[in-house]
Amino acid sequence: EQADEELATLAKALGHSARVQILRLLVRKDACICGDIVGELPLAQSTVSQHLKVLKNAGLIRGEIDGPRVCYCIEPRTLRRLKALMGGL
């Protein structure tokens, strides 16, 4: 039951194509600054920031402050957990 809840939470965070695109981008580049992500997607800065917040709250990404910017990267443990949960369907 706990695994089902965990999977549902992660799936909900991935429930928008822009968030899937952001994850793919971060996997490809290892790390990205928010401005770089905005440049890759046809979305406003505020929209990208909201999607990043959802992904971060779900534990799929982490953000580290680098001066005036935030550098985002994949949280590998959560991504591995997501893969394991999906494999158990």
Secondary structure by P-SEA (a helix, b strand, c coil): caaaaaaaaaaaaaccaaaaaaaaaaaaaccccaaaaaaaccccaaaaaaaaaaaaaaccbbbbbcccbbbbbbaaaaaaaaaaaaaac
